[in-house]
Structure formats: C-alpha cells, structure tokens
C-alpha cells in the first residue's frame, strides 16, 4: 500500500507523546512519537502542552503543530 494515495483524515492526542490517526482507507492507529523528540526540529514538542495541539492540516493532510512543526506523511503512515 502506498501512502501517497491515502489521505490522513483525523488526528487526536491520546496522551504522553501518542497521536491517534485515521486514514480514508479506514486504517486507524495510535502512533508513539516519543523517540523522535530529541531531533532538533521536533524538540519543542517535548512540551506536552504543545504536543497535545496536534491537528491535520486540511490542505496537505499532514500532522502539524503550532510553530510550523509538521510530520512528513510517509513517516506518519509508516508508523501507523
């Protein structure tokens, strides 16, 4: 299955550094991003208050957070 043909529909914060995602092909999963938070780009997301503000960008269908932080769609799909 190729992620490029599948749209991310919903995302919600579940706790710790986990996000529940749902795709238009009915795939759903809880994804743990805690292992990525030491990367300089994602380090601000160690603040769980900021991390909890995750949402789906409605135009490009990727996970995003305030501060221009987003997750590449292939990473999100692979982890799901």
N, C-alpha and C positions, 0 to 999 in steps of 0.2 A: 504494500500500500504506500502511495506517495503522498506526503504531507501537503504538497503544493496544490492538490486537488480537493483538499478538505479545509473547511473554514472553522475556525475557533468561534464558537457561539457564546459561551458563558464562562466566567471565571469568578470564583469566590474564595475568600480567605477562610481557611479551616482551622488555623492555629499553628503555633510555632512558625515554621517557615514553609508551610504547605499551602497549596492552592488546589482547589477542585476545579477541573476543566471539563467542558462538554463541547464536543465537535458535532458538526452537522451530519456525520455518518453514525451518530449515536454512541460513539466512543466516549467514555467518561473515565476519569481517573483523578486520584489525589497525587499531586507531584510535590516532592520534597526538594526545595532549592537550597537547603542549608549548606551543602557542600560548595556552592558557588559564591558564597558571600565574602570570601577572602579575596576574590578578584577585585582589583581597584574600581572597576566600573560598577560593580554591584555592592561594594562595601557600604554605601549609605543605607542599603536595605537591611542591615543588621538591626536598625531601629525598627522594632516590630510594629510600632505605630505607623511608620511609613510603609513597611511591607504589607500591612493589612489593607492598604488603599489600592490594591491591585484591581485592574479592570481590563476589559477587552477594548482595544482601540477599534471603533466601529468602521473606520475606513480601510485599515490594513489588516485587521483581525489578528493582532499580536497582543500578548500580555504587556501592560505598561503600568508604570508607577509615576507619581509626581516627580518632577526634577528631570524629565526627559530620559528616564530609565525604561528600557524595554527589553524584551527577551526575543531572540531570534525564533521564528516559528518552527524551524526544524528541531531546535533544542526542546521546545515545549512538546512537540508531537512525539519525538523520540522518547522522552521521559514518560509520556502518557502510555 
